[in-house]
Amino acid sequence: MGKMTKGQLLNAMAEATGVSKKEVGNFFEKLTELAYKEVKGSGQFVIPGVGKLVKLHRKERMGRNPATGQSIKIPAKTVVKFRVAKAAKEAVL
């Protein structure tokens, strides 16, 4: 079995909850909007039992151009990471 597509996810959730596919799609849209807003504002968004999105600041560092071998400076930047919850790790592994 391959990875689940967005349509398959919406169908599965609609069947499991008895809610229409359109309403499930709307729920996921609003959840995504809320997650982005929370990460941007407070720095993290938790989905209980699954994990959390976390905004992190990476320091400036030195890197190497693989084509030339020349050292280059990689500027500092902000990134978003997903940290998997312990319960999710235990359930899957």
DAHUTA-V83467 format. One record per residue. N is the residue number from 0. RES is the residue in one letter. PHI is phi in whole degrees, 0 to 359 (* if undefined). Layout:
BEGIN
N:RES:PHI / N:RES:PHI
END
This chain:
BEGIN
0:M:* / 1:G:278 / 2:K:288 / 3:M:281 / 4:T:278 / 5:K:300 / 6:G:299 / 7:Q:294 / 8:L:297 / 9:L:298 / 10:N:298 / 11:A:298 / 12:M:292 / 13:A:297 / 14:E:294 / 15:A:292 / 16:T:256 / 17:G:75 / 18:V:257 / 19:S:294 / 20:K:299 / 21:K:295 / 22:E:293 / 23:V:296 / 24:G:300 / 25:N:296 / 26:F:300 / 27:F:296 / 28:E:299 / 29:K:293 / 30:L:298 / 31:T:296 / 32:E:301 / 33:L:296 / 34:A:299 / 35:Y:298 / 36:K:296 / 37:E:293 / 38:V:295 / 39:K:296 / 40:G:277 / 41:S:263 / 42:G:97 / 43:Q:202 / 44:F:218 / 45:V:257 / 46:I:249 / 47:P:308 / 48:G:83 / 49:V:246 / 50:G:159 / 51:K:215 / 52:L:273 / 53:V:229 / 54:K:269 / 55:L:235 / 56:H:256 / 57:R:267 / 58:K:286 / 59:E:294 / 60:R:210 / 61:M:266 / 62:G:228 / 63:R:225 / 64:N:288 / 65:P:294 / 66:A:285 / 67:T:250 / 68:G:81 / 69:Q:285 / 70:S:286 / 71:I:227 / 72:K:266 / 73:I:264 / 74:P:292 / 75:A:294 / 76:K:202 / 77:T:259 / 78:V:231 / 79:V:245 / 80:K:236 / 81:F:248 / 82:R:255 / 83:V:285 / 84:A:290 / 85:K:303 / 86:A:298 / 87:A:292 / 88:K:300 / 89:E:295 / 90:A:291 / 91:V:275 / 92:L:268
END
